Every structure is written in structure tokens, then in C-alpha cells.
């Protein structure tokens, strides 16, 4: 009877050990996937912060003027200079 109980105990311990080993493997795999996702998210967080700052600037009004200047528009009374690179000029 003791041998039977001892054998059953070893079987249960072996089964629990196997399950623990599998769970640890799954945990490590999940942790690696989580770390990879965090690495991919880091640049997105920087982009998001920049976009949020631009949105705030546009909502407050002063960003709109900056964007218009970047697009080539000038405010009333401003003088614009257009610089054409020499390579783009045609020799006549």
C-alpha cells in the first residue's frame, strides 16, 4: 500500500513539475512578446507627443500661421523671397 501511495505521489509531483515548466515557458514567451511591443511603441509615443503639441498649437491659433509660412504663404505686408537653385535655371 505504501509503495502505491509513494508511486502516486511521485506521479502527481512529476505532473505538477511538468505543468510548472510549461507555465514558465509560456510566461517567458509572453514576456518577450511584451518587450517587443514596448520597443515598437516607444517611437510611436514620441510621434504622438509631437502630434499632440502640433494640435495644441493649431487649436491655440499660433500654429496655423507657422503652417501657412511653411506652405509658402506670407502675411499681409510681408515680403517673400523665393530662392531658386542654380541647377534649376535654364541657360538661354
PDB file as gemmi writes it, atoms N, CA and C in Angstrom:
CRYST1    1.000    1.000    1.000  90.00  90.00  90.00 P 1                      
ATOM      1  N   UNK A   1       0.822  -1.199   0.000  1.00  0.00           N  
ATOM      2  CA  UNK A   1       0.000   0.000   0.000  1.00  0.00           C  
ATOM      3  C   UNK A   1       0.864   1.261   0.000  1.00  0.00           C  
ATOM      4  N   UNK A   2       1.946   1.233   0.805  1.00  0.00           N  
ATOM      5  CA  UNK A   2       2.844   2.384   0.860  1.00  0.00           C  
ATOM      6  C   UNK A   2       3.502   2.640  -0.493  1.00  0.00           C  
ATOM      7  N   UNK A   3       3.869   1.585  -1.150  1.00  0.00           N  
ATOM      8  CA  UNK A   3       4.527   1.713  -2.446  1.00  0.00           C  
ATOM      9  C   UNK A   3       3.562   2.344  -3.450  1.00  0.00           C  
ATOM     10  N   UNK A   4       2.311   1.947  -3.396  1.00  0.00           N  
ATOM     11  CA  UNK A   4       1.300   2.518  -4.279  1.00  0.00           C  
ATOM     12  C   UNK A   4       1.138   4.021  -4.002  1.00  0.00           C  
ATOM     13  N   UNK A   5       1.039   4.406  -2.746  1.00  0.00           N  
ATOM     14  CA  UNK A   5       0.897   5.821  -2.384  1.00  0.00           C  
ATOM     15  C   UNK A   5       2.143   6.615  -2.772  1.00  0.00           C  
ATOM     16  N   UNK A   6       3.299   6.024  -2.556  1.00  0.00           N  
ATOM     17  CA  UNK A   6       4.553   6.686  -2.918  1.00  0.00           C  
ATOM     18  C   UNK A   6       4.640   6.864  -4.433  1.00  0.00           C  
ATOM     19  N   UNK A   7       4.242   5.873  -5.182  1.00  0.00           N  
ATOM     20  CA  UNK A   7       4.236   5.959  -6.648  1.00  0.00           C  
ATOM     21  C   UNK A   7       3.254   7.013  -7.130  1.00  0.00           C  
ATOM     22  N   UNK A   8       2.066   7.051  -6.513  1.00  0.00           N  
ATOM     23  CA  UNK A   8       1.067   8.056  -6.887  1.00  0.00           C  
ATOM     24  C   UNK A   8       1.582   9.454  -6.563  1.00  0.00           C  
ATOM     25  N   UNK A   9       2.257   9.595  -5.425  1.00  0.00           N  
ATOM     26  CA  UNK A   9       2.827  10.890  -5.037  1.00  0.00           C  
ATOM     27  C   UNK A   9       3.869  11.347  -6.053  1.00  0.00           C  
ATOM     28  N   UNK A  10       4.734  10.444  -6.497  1.00  0.00           N  
ATOM     29  CA  UNK A  10       5.740  10.787  -7.499  1.00  0.00           C  
ATOM     30  C   UNK A  10       5.094  11.173  -8.828  1.00  0.00           C  
ATOM     31  N   UNK A  11       4.031  10.497  -9.183  1.00  0.00           N  
ATOM     32  CA  UNK A  11       3.330  10.824 -10.423  1.00  0.00           C  
ATOM     33  C   UNK A  11       2.716  12.217 -10.339  1.00  0.00           C  
ATOM     34  N   UNK A  12       2.088  12.525  -9.198  1.00  0.00           N  
ATOM     35  CA  UNK A  12       1.478  13.847  -9.012  1.00  0.00           C  
ATOM     36  C   UNK A  12       2.555  14.928  -9.026  1.00  0.00           C  
ATOM     37  N   UNK A  13       3.653  14.681  -8.322  1.00  0.00           N  
ATOM     38  CA  UNK A  13       4.751  15.666  -8.297  1.00  0.00           C  
ATOM     39  C   UNK A  13       5.329  15.845  -9.690  1.00  0.00           C  
ATOM     40  N   UNK A  14       5.502  14.774 -10.430  1.00  0.00           N  
ATOM     41  CA  UNK A  14       6.012  14.862 -11.801  1.00  0.00           C  
ATOM     42  C   UNK A  14       5.069  15.652 -12.690  1.00  0.00           C  
ATOM     43  N   UNK A  15       3.769  15.376 -12.556  1.00  0.00           N  
ATOM     44  CA  UNK A  15       2.775  16.100 -13.359  1.00  0.00           C  
ATOM     45  C   UNK A  15       2.800  17.595 -13.032  1.00  0.00           C  
ATOM     46  N   UNK A  16       2.829  17.926 -11.755  1.00  0.00           N  
ATOM     47  CA  UNK A  16       2.869  19.338 -11.341  1.00  0.00           C  
ATOM     48  C   UNK A  16       4.157  20.019 -11.807  1.00  0.00           C  
ATOM     49  N   UNK A  17       5.253  19.312 -11.769  1.00  0.00           N  
ATOM     50  CA  UNK A  17       6.522  19.867 -12.239  1.00  0.00           C  
ATOM     51  C   UNK A  17       6.463  20.159 -13.728  1.00  0.00           C  
ATOM     52  N   UNK A  18       5.895  19.233 -14.487  1.00  0.00           N  
ATOM     53  CA  UNK A  18       5.758  19.420 -15.929  1.00  0.00           C  
ATOM     54  C   UNK A  18       4.883  20.627 -16.233  1.00  0.00           C  
ATOM     55  N   UNK A  19       3.772  20.747 -15.536  1.00  0.00           N  
ATOM     56  CA  UNK A  19       2.878  21.881 -15.753  1.00  0.00           C  
ATOM     57  C   UNK A  19       3.555  23.202 -15.381  1.00  0.00           C  
ATOM     58  N   UNK A  20       4.308  23.197 -14.304  1.00  0.00           N  
ATOM     59  CA  UNK A  20       5.047  24.404 -13.901  1.00  0.00           C  
ATOM     60  C   UNK A  20       6.065  24.786 -14.964  1.00  0.00           C  
ATOM     61  N   UNK A  21       6.764  23.807 -15.509  1.00  0.00           N  
ATOM     62  CA  UNK A  21       7.745  24.053 -16.561  1.00  0.00           C  
ATOM     63  C   UNK A  21       7.071  24.670 -17.785  1.00  0.00           C  
ATOM     64  N   UNK A  22       5.906  24.149 -18.166  1.00  0.00           N  
ATOM     65  CA  UNK A  22       5.176  24.694 -19.309  1.00  0.00           C  
ATOM     66  C   UNK A  22       4.713  26.132 -19.037  1.00  0.00           C  
ATOM     67  N   UNK A  23       4.212  26.376 -17.843  1.00  0.00           N  
ATOM     68  CA  UNK A  23       3.755  27.729 -17.492  1.00  0.00           C  
ATOM     69  C   UNK A  23       4.907  28.733 -17.504  1.00  0.00           C  
ATOM     70  N   UNK A  24       6.055  28.315 -17.014  1.00  0.00           N  
ATOM     71  CA  UNK A  24       7.224  29.198 -17.031  1.00  0.00           C  
ATOM     72  C   UNK A  24       7.637  29.497 -18.464  1.00  0.00           C  
ATOM     73  N   UNK A  25       7.585  28.491 -19.330  1.00  0.00           N  
ATOM     74  CA  UNK A  25       7.896  28.704 -20.749  1.00  0.00           C  
ATOM     75  C   UNK A  25       6.930  29.669 -21.401  1.00  0.00           C  
ATOM     76  N   UNK A  26       5.644  29.521 -21.111  1.00  0.00           N  
ATOM     77  CA  UNK A  26       4.649  30.441 -21.664  1.00  0.00           C  
ATOM     78  C   UNK A  26       4.854  31.857 -21.132  1.00  0.00           C  
ATOM     79  N   UNK A  27       5.195  31.968 -19.850  1.00  0.00           N  
ATOM     80  CA  UNK A  27       5.446  33.287 -19.251  1.00  0.00           C  
ATOM     81  C   UNK A  27       6.624  33.971 -19.948  1.00  0.00           C  
ATOM     82  N   UNK A  28       7.699  33.238 -20.164  1.00  0.00           N  
ATOM     83  CA  UNK A  28       8.876  33.827 -20.819  1.00  0.00           C  
ATOM     84  C   UNK A  28       8.555  34.257 -22.246  1.00  0.00           C  
ATOM     85  N   UNK A  29       7.790  33.442 -22.966  1.00  0.00           N  
ATOM     86  CA  UNK A  29       7.399  33.789 -24.336  1.00  0.00           C  
ATOM     87  C   UNK A  29       6.538  35.052 -24.335  1.00  0.00           C  
ATOM     88  N   UNK A  30       5.589  35.099 -23.426  1.00  0.00           N  
ATOM     89  CA  UNK A  30       4.722  36.274 -23.333  1.00  0.00           C  
ATOM     90  C   UNK A  30       5.519  37.511 -22.949  1.00  0.00           C  
ATOM     91  N   UNK A  31       6.481  37.359 -22.063  1.00  0.00           N  
ATOM     92  CA  UNK A  31       7.319  38.491 -21.656  1.00  0.00           C  
ATOM     93  C   UNK A  31       8.147  39.011 -22.831  1.00  0.00           C  
ATOM     94  N   UNK A  32       8.685  38.109 -23.653  1.00  0.00           N  
ATOM     95  CA  UNK A  32       9.439  38.534 -24.837  1.00  0.00           C  
ATOM     96  C   UNK A  32       8.539  39.299 -25.809  1.00  0.00           C  
ATOM     97  N   UNK A  33       7.335  38.789 -26.028  1.00  0.00           N  
ATOM     98  CA  UNK A  33       6.395  39.467 -26.926  1.00  0.00           C  
ATOM     99  C   UNK A  33       6.026  40.842 -26.381  1.00  0.00           C  
ATOM    100  N   UNK A  34       5.828  40.932 -25.087  1.00  0.00           N  
ATOM    101  CA  UNK A  34       5.505  42.205 -24.434  1.00  0.00           C  
ATOM    102  C   UNK A  34       6.650  43.205 -24.615  1.00  0.00           C  
ATOM    103  N   UNK A  35       7.878  42.737 -24.418  1.00  0.00           N  
ATOM    104  CA  UNK A  35       9.043  43.608 -24.591  1.00  0.00           C  
ATOM    105  C   UNK A  35       9.163  44.103 -26.027  1.00  0.00           C  
ATOM    106  N   UNK A  36       8.886  43.233 -26.998  1.00  0.00           N  
ATOM    107  CA  UNK A  36       8.934  43.637 -28.407  1.00  0.00           C  
ATOM    108  C   UNK A  36       7.874  44.698 -28.704  1.00  0.00           C  
ATOM    109  N   UNK A  37       6.693  44.533 -28.136  1.00  0.00           N  
ATOM    110  CA  UNK A  37       5.628  45.514 -28.341  1.00  0.00           C  
ATOM    111  C   UNK A  37       6.025  46.851 -27.734  1.00  0.00           C  
ATOM    112  N   UNK A  38       6.631  46.833 -26.560  1.00  0.00           N  
ATOM    113  CA  UNK A  38       7.081  48.084 -25.935  1.00  0.00           C  
ATOM    114  C   UNK A  38       8.134  48.783 -26.796  1.00  0.00           C  
ATOM    115  N   UNK A  39       9.032  48.008 -27.405  1.00  0.00           N  
ATOM    116  CA  UNK A  39      10.051  48.596 -28.283  1.00  0.00           C  
ATOM    117  C   UNK A  39       9.409  49.256 -29.494  1.00  0.00           C  
ATOM    118  N   UNK A  40       8.353  48.633 -30.026  1.00  0.00           N  
ATOM    119  CA  UNK A  40       7.664  49.210 -31.173  1.00  0.00           C  
ATOM    120  C   UNK A  40       6.857  50.438 -30.778  1.00  0.00           C  
ATOM    121  N   UNK A  41       6.396  50.481 -29.546  1.00  0.00           N  
ATOM    122  CA  UNK A  41       5.562  51.593 -29.096  1.00  0.00           C  
ATOM    123  C   UNK A  41       6.370  52.849 -28.757  1.00  0.00           C  
ATOM    124  N   UNK A  42       7.636  52.707 -28.406  1.00  0.00           N  
ATOM    125  CA  UNK A  42       8.435  53.862 -27.981  1.00  0.00           C  
ATOM    126  C   UNK A  42       8.474  54.957 -29.044  1.00  0.00           C  
ATOM    127  N   UNK A  43       8.803  54.656 -30.306  1.00  0.00           N  
ATOM    128  CA  UNK A  43       8.797  55.729 -31.305  1.00  0.00           C  
ATOM    129  C   UNK A  43       7.396  56.291 -31.543  1.00  0.00           C  
ATOM    130  N   UNK A  44       6.383  55.448 -31.398  1.00  0.00           N  
ATOM    131  CA  UNK A  44       5.016  55.924 -31.590  1.00  0.00           C  
ATOM    132  C   UNK A  44       4.626  56.913 -30.499  1.00  0.00           C  
ATOM    133  N   UNK A  45       5.119  56.694 -29.299  1.00  0.00           N  
ATOM    134  CA  UNK A  45       4.826  57.622 -28.205  1.00  0.00           C  
ATOM    135  C   UNK A  45       5.470  58.977 -28.469  1.00  0.00           C  
ATOM    136  N   UNK A  46       6.685  58.974 -29.032  1.00  0.00           N  
ATOM    137  CA  UNK A  46       7.354  60.233 -29.366  1.00  0.00           C  
ATOM    138  C   UNK A  46       6.575  60.956 -30.465  1.00  0.00           C  
ATOM    139  N   UNK A  47       6.173  60.213 -31.496  1.00  0.00           N  
ATOM    140  CA  UNK A  47       5.374  60.812 -32.571  1.00  0.00           C  
ATOM    141  C   UNK A  47       4.059  61.360 -32.038  1.00  0.00           C  
ATOM    142  N   UNK A  48       3.437  60.623 -31.139  1.00  0.00           N  
ATOM    143  CA  UNK A  48       2.170  61.054 -30.566  1.00  0.00           C  
ATOM    144  C   UNK A  48       2.347  62.358 -29.793  1.00  0.00           C  
ATOM    145  N   UNK A  49       3.430  62.465 -29.025  1.00  0.00           N  
ATOM    146  CA  UNK A  49       3.675  63.687 -28.265  1.00  0.00           C  
ATOM    147  C   UNK A  49       3.870  64.878 -29.205  1.00  0.00           C  
ATOM    148  N   UNK A  50       4.599  64.667 -30.297  1.00  0.00           N  
ATOM    149  CA  UNK A  50       4.812  65.751 -31.261  1.00  0.00           C  
ATOM    150  C   UNK A  50       3.496  66.149 -31.928  1.00  0.00           C  
ATOM    151  N   UNK A  51       2.692  65.165 -32.287  1.00  0.00           N  
ATOM    152  CA  UNK A  51       1.401  65.469 -32.907  1.00  0.00           C  
ATOM    153  C   UNK A  51       0.468  66.181 -31.933  1.00  0.00           C  
ATOM    154  N   UNK A  52       0.503  65.795 -30.672  1.00  0.00           N  
ATOM    155  CA  UNK A  52      -0.321  66.465 -29.658  1.00  0.00           C  
ATOM    156  C   UNK A  52       0.109  67.920 -29.494  1.00  0.00           C  
ATOM    157  N   UNK A  53       1.426  68.166 -29.523  1.00  0.00           N  
ATOM    158  CA  UNK A  53       1.929  69.539 -29.413  1.00  0.00           C  
ATOM    159  C   UNK A  53       1.495  70.359 -30.624  1.00  0.00           C  
ATOM    160  N   UNK A  54       1.578  69.780 -31.830  1.00  0.00           N  
ATOM    161  CA  UNK A  54       1.141  70.484 -33.038  1.00  0.00           C  
ATOM    162  C   UNK A  54      -0.357  70.778 -32.996  1.00  0.00           C  
ATOM    163  N   UNK A  55      -1.131  69.814 -32.530  1.00  0.00           N  
ATOM    164  CA  UNK A  55      -2.571  70.009 -32.427  1.00  0.00           C  
ATOM    165  C   UNK A  55      -2.900  71.137 -31.452  1.00  0.00           C  
ATOM    166  N   UNK A  56      -2.214  71.155 -30.342  1.00  0.00           N  
ATOM    167  CA  UNK A  56      -2.440  72.210 -29.351  1.00  0.00           C  
ATOM    168  C   UNK A  56      -2.083  73.580 -29.933  1.00  0.00           C  
ATOM    169  N   UNK A  57      -0.974  73.634 -30.673  1.00  0.00           N  
ATOM    170  CA  UNK A  57      -0.555  74.893 -31.293  1.00  0.00           C  
ATOM    171  C   UNK A  57      -1.587  75.352 -32.317  1.00  0.00           C  
ATOM    172  N   UNK A  58      -2.100  74.421 -33.108  1.00  0.00           N  
ATOM    173  CA  UNK A  58      -3.102  74.788 -34.103  1.00  0.00           C  
ATOM    174  C   UNK A  58      -4.412  75.236 -33.446  1.00  0.00           C  
ATOM    175  N   UNK A  59      -4.784  74.580 -32.360  1.00  0.00           N  
ATOM    176  CA  UNK A  59      -6.005  74.957 -31.659  1.00  0.00           C  
ATOM    177  C   UNK A  59      -5.884  76.344 -31.026  1.00  0.00           C  
ATOM    178  N   UNK A  60      -4.692  76.694 -30.586  1.00  0.00           N  
ATOM    179  CA  UNK A  60      -4.484  77.987 -29.940  1.00  0.00           C  
ATOM    180  C   UNK A  60      -4.251  79.100 -30.953  1.00  0.00           C  
ATOM    181  N   UNK A  61      -4.090  78.764 -32.210  1.00  0.00           N  
ATOM    182  CA  UNK A  61      -4.019  79.768 -33.259  1.00  0.00           C  
ATOM    183  C   UNK A  61      -2.630  80.077 -33.774  1.00  0.00           C  
ATOM    184  N   UNK A  62      -1.629  80.076 -32.936  1.00  0.00           N  
ATOM    185  CA  UNK A  62      -0.302  80.468 -33.417  1.00  0.00           C  
ATOM    186  C   UNK A  62       0.323  79.401 -34.304  1.00  0.00           C  
ATOM    187  N   UNK A  63      -0.140  78.187 -34.252  1.00  0.00           N  
ATOM    188  CA  UNK A  63       0.397  77.132 -35.106  1.00  0.00           C  
ATOM    189  C   UNK A  63      -0.074  77.266 -36.542  1.00  0.00           C  
ATOM    190  N   UNK A  64      -1.252  77.846 -36.746  1.00  0.00           N  
ATOM    191  CA  UNK A  64      -1.791  77.987 -38.092  1.00  0.00           C  
ATOM    192  C   UNK A  64      -0.909  78.914 -38.920  1.00  0.00           C  
ATOM    193  N   UNK A  65      -0.462  80.005 -38.313  1.00  0.00           N  
ATOM    194  CA  UNK A  65       0.404  80.948 -39.031  1.00  0.00           C  
ATOM    195  C   UNK A  65       1.722  80.279 -39.407  1.00  0.00           C  
ATOM    196  N   UNK A  66       2.268  79.503 -38.492  1.00  0.00           N  
ATOM    197  CA  UNK A  66       3.524  78.796 -38.773  1.00  0.00           C  
ATOM    198  C   UNK A  66       3.337  77.816 -39.929  1.00  0.00           C  
ATOM    199  N   UNK A  67       2.233  77.091 -39.947  1.00  0.00           N  
ATOM    200  CA  UNK A  67       1.978  76.140 -41.020  1.00  0.00           C  
ATOM    201  C   UNK A  67       1.796  76.846 -42.362  1.00  0.00           C  
ATOM    202  N   UNK A  68       1.145  77.994 -42.354  1.00  0.00           N  
ATOM    203  CA  UNK A  68       0.986  78.749 -43.598  1.00  0.00           C  
ATOM    204  C   UNK A  68       2.333  79.240 -44.111  1.00  0.00           C  
ATOM    205  N   UNK A  69       3.199  79.682 -43.207  1.00  0.00           N  
ATOM    206  CA  UNK A  69       4.547  80.108 -43.617  1.00  0.00           C  
ATOM    207  C   UNK A  69       5.309  78.927 -44.212  1.00  0.00           C  
ATOM    208  N   UNK A  70       5.184  77.762 -43.582  1.00  0.00           N  
ATOM    209  CA  UNK A  70       5.865  76.569 -44.105  1.00  0.00           C  
ATOM    210  C   UNK A  70       5.339  76.172 -45.481  1.00  0.00           C  
ATOM    211  N   UNK A  71       4.076  76.490 -45.765  1.00  0.00           N  
ATOM    212  CA  UNK A  71       3.482  76.154 -47.059  1.00  0.00           C  
ATOM    213  C   UNK A  71       3.795  77.204 -48.119  1.00  0.00           C  
ATOM    214  N   UNK A  72       4.457  78.307 -47.733  1.00  0.00           N  
ATOM    215  CA  UNK A  72       4.857  79.308 -48.717  1.00  0.00           C  
ATOM    216  C   UNK A  72       3.988  80.549 -48.752  1.00  0.00           C  
ATOM    217  N   UNK A  73       3.100  80.718 -47.807  1.00  0.00           N  
ATOM    218  CA  UNK A  73       2.252  81.904 -47.765  1.00  0.00           C  
ATOM    219  C   UNK A  73       2.891  82.968 -46.873  1.00  0.00           C  
ATOM    220  N   UNK A  74       2.626  84.217 -47.201  1.00  0.00           N  
ATOM    221  CA  UNK A  74       3.155  85.327 -46.410  1.00  0.00           C  
ATOM    222  C   UNK A  74       1.991  86.128 -45.850  1.00  0.00           C  
ATOM    223  N   UNK A  75       2.223  86.723 -44.700  1.00  0.00           N  
ATOM    224  CA  UNK A  75       1.201  87.575 -44.100  1.00  0.00           C  
ATOM    225  C   UNK A  75       1.145  88.897 -44.863  1.00  0.00           C  
ATOM    226  N   UNK A  76       0.057  89.605 -44.695  1.00  0.00           N  
ATOM    227  CA  UNK A  76      -0.118  90.879 -45.379  1.00  0.00           C  
ATOM    228  C   UNK A  76       0.994  91.838 -44.937  1.00  0.00           C  
ATOM    229  N   UNK A  77       1.658  92.415 -45.919  1.00  0.00           N  
ATOM    230  CA  UNK A  77       2.743  93.350 -45.634  1.00  0.00           C  
ATOM    231  C   UNK A  77       4.116  92.694 -45.558  1.00  0.00           C  
ATOM    232  N   UNK A  78       4.180  91.382 -45.530  1.00  0.00           N  
ATOM    233  CA  UNK A  78       5.468  90.703 -45.501  1.00  0.00           C  
ATOM    234  C   UNK A  78       6.011  90.572 -46.918  1.00  0.00           C  
ATOM    235  N   UNK A  79       7.319  90.604 -47.039  1.00  0.00           N  
ATOM    236  CA  UNK A  79       7.963  90.390 -48.330  1.00  0.00           C  
ATOM    237  C   UNK A  79       8.523  88.979 -48.343  1.00  0.00           C  
ATOM    238  N   UNK A  80       8.272  88.304 -49.467  1.00  0.00           N  
ATOM    239  CA  UNK A  80       8.778  86.950 -49.606  1.00  0.00           C  
ATOM    240  C   UNK A  80       9.892  86.926 -50.649  1.00  0.00           C  
ATOM    241  N   UNK A  81      10.872  86.129 -50.375  1.00  0.00           N  
ATOM    242  CA  UNK A  81      11.952  85.894 -51.321  1.00  0.00           C  
ATOM    243  C   UNK A  81      11.913  84.435 -51.701  1.00  0.00           C  
ATOM    244  N   UNK A  82      11.898  84.180 -52.994  1.00  0.00           N  
ATOM    245  CA  UNK A  82      11.908  82.814 -53.481  1.00  0.00           C  
ATOM    246  C   UNK A  82      13.288  82.546 -54.050  1.00  0.00           C  
ATOM    247  N   UNK A  83      13.946  81.592 -53.487  1.00  0.00           N  
ATOM    248  CA  UNK A  83      15.304  81.247 -53.907  1.00  0.00           C  
ATOM    249  C   UNK A  83      15.225  80.024 -54.797  1.00  0.00           C  
ATOM    250  N   UNK A  84      15.687  80.182 -56.028  1.00  0.00           N  
ATOM    251  CA  UNK A  84      15.676  79.084 -56.989  1.00  0.00           C  
ATOM    252  C   UNK A  84      17.108  78.592 -57.126  1.00  0.00           C  
ATOM    253  N   UNK A  85      17.335  77.322 -56.875  1.00  0.00           N  
ATOM    254  CA  UNK A  85      18.694  76.790 -57.011  1.00  0.00           C  
ATOM    255  C   UNK A  85      19.201  76.962 -58.443  1.00  0.00           C  
ATOM    256  N   UNK A  86      20.505  77.206 -58.580  1.00  0.00           N  
ATOM    257  CA  UNK A  86      21.102  77.455 -59.875  1.00  0.00           C  
ATOM    258  C   UNK A  86      20.920  76.274 -60.827  1.00  0.00           C  
ATOM    259  N   UNK A  87      20.882  75.075 -60.327  1.00  0.00           N  
ATOM    260  CA  UNK A  87      20.730  73.888 -61.170  1.00  0.00           C  
ATOM    261  C   UNK A  87      19.379  73.876 -61.874  1.00  0.00           C  
ATOM    262  N   UNK A  88      18.385  74.552 -61.318  1.00  0.00           N  
ATOM    263  CA  UNK A  88      17.043  74.546 -61.922  1.00  0.00           C  
ATOM    264  C   UNK A  88      16.869  75.646 -62.977  1.00  0.00           C  
ATOM    265  N   UNK A  89      17.796  76.552 -63.103  1.00  0.00           N  
ATOM    266  CA  UNK A  89      17.695  77.618 -64.079  1.00  0.00           C  
ATOM    267  C   UNK A  89      18.123  77.097 -65.447  1.00  0.00           C  
ATOM    268  N   UNK A  90      17.420  77.517 -66.502  1.00  0.00           N  
ATOM    269  CA  UNK A  90      17.787  77.108 -67.862  1.00  0.00           C  
ATOM    270  C   UNK A  90      18.668  78.198 -68.475  1.00  0.00           C  
ATOM    271  N   UNK A  91      19.695  77.784 -69.153  1.00  0.00           N  
ATOM    272  CA  UNK A  91      20.550  78.739 -69.880  1.00  0.00           C  
ATOM    273  C   UNK A  91      19.953  78.999 -71.242  1.00  0.00           C  
ATOM    274  N   UNK A  92      19.625  80.248 -71.521  1.00  0.00           N  
ATOM    275  CA  UNK A  92      19.046  80.604 -72.808  1.00  0.00           C  
ATOM    276  C   UNK A  92      20.065  81.220 -73.707  1.00  0.00           C  
TER     277      UNK A  92                                                      
END                                                                             
